[in-house]
Amino acid sequence: QSVLTQPPSVSAAPGQKVTISCSGSSSNIGSDYVSWYQQLPGTAPKVLIYENDKRLSGIPDRFSGSKSGTSATLGITGLQTGDEADYYCGTWDRSLSAWVFGGGTKVTVL
Amino acid sequence: EVQLVESGGGLVKPGGSLRLSCAASGFSFTAAWMSWVRQAPGKGLEWVGRIRSRADGGTTEYATPVKDRFIISRDDSENTLYLQMNSLKIEDTAVYYCTPAVSRGDWGQGTLVTVSS
């Protein structure tokens, strides 16, 4: 049971848009920045978004992040087959004094 | 270019010990707060713990499942991060990654630890 809640999967056709939600609480998302990670099959995770909405260098602007209250959202527009991956949200939890991740969302391009 | 190379993984029996290393280059290792993150086969990401830079006290924090069993240390002269894992359990089986900034940094390719009898 992850501290942050994500949908297990989302899917859309190529060129379409998907959004992935990440729900937390006042002790984590509500009080700190959120990062988003992409893990392509068989590879290590890499950071896409940090501090809620900042893209890491080299990340296309098709990827966007936002945060409101105790929830965060990752958006992917112009979906491509190469975007098929697992996506995770993460943030610091002040109550646990630990970094926490969501359970991950598998993105499928139909 | 940031490079992080984890090593030291392998097969170990329950109750055994293992020490992982993470050789870092391409950034200011001395100033970095280094973290370990693990991923069990087919599962999600789990933060293991972190060590602050020496300038920030060099203190450590651990996730509850590994507290009192795992120890994170660093050798700034060698730009190397360590994870000493003791009293290993089957549920510690995972790929272990190191990163200089879990929120925005690069990750290594990981090293697999298998705990099995």
Chai-1 contact restraints between the chains, C-beta under 6 A:
chainA,res_idxA,chainB,res_idxB,connection_type,confidence,min_distance_angstrom,max_distance_angstrom,comment,restraint_id
A,S35,B,S103,contact,1.0,0.0,6.0,A-B,restraint_1
A,A44,B,W107,contact,1.0,0.0,6.0,A-B,restraint_2
A,A44,B,Q109,contact,1.0,0.0,6.0,A-B,restraint_3
A,A44,B,G110,contact,1.0,0.0,6.0,A-B,restraint_4
A,P45,B,W107,contact,1.0,0.0,6.0,A-B,restraint_5
A,V47,B,R104,contact,1.0,0.0,6.0,A-B,restraint_6
A,Y50,B,S103,contact,1.0,0.0,6.0,A-B,restraint_7
A,Y50,B,R104,contact,1.0,0.0,6.0,A-B,restraint_8
A,Y88,B,L45,contact,1.0,0.0,6.0,A-B,restraint_9
A,S97,B,E61,contact,1.0,0.0,6.0,A-B,restraint_10
A,A98,B,W47,contact,1.0,0.0,6.0,A-B,restraint_11
A,A98,B,A63,contact,1.0,0.0,6.0,A-B,restraint_12
A,W99,B,W47,contact,1.0,0.0,6.0,A-B,restraint_13
A,W99,B,V102,contact,1.0,0.0,6.0,A-B,restraint_14
A,F101,B,L45,contact,1.0,0.0,6.0,A-B,restraint_15
A,G103,B,G44,contact,1.0,0.0,6.0,A-B,restraint_16
A,G104,B,G44,contact,1.0,0.0,6.0,A-B,restraint_17
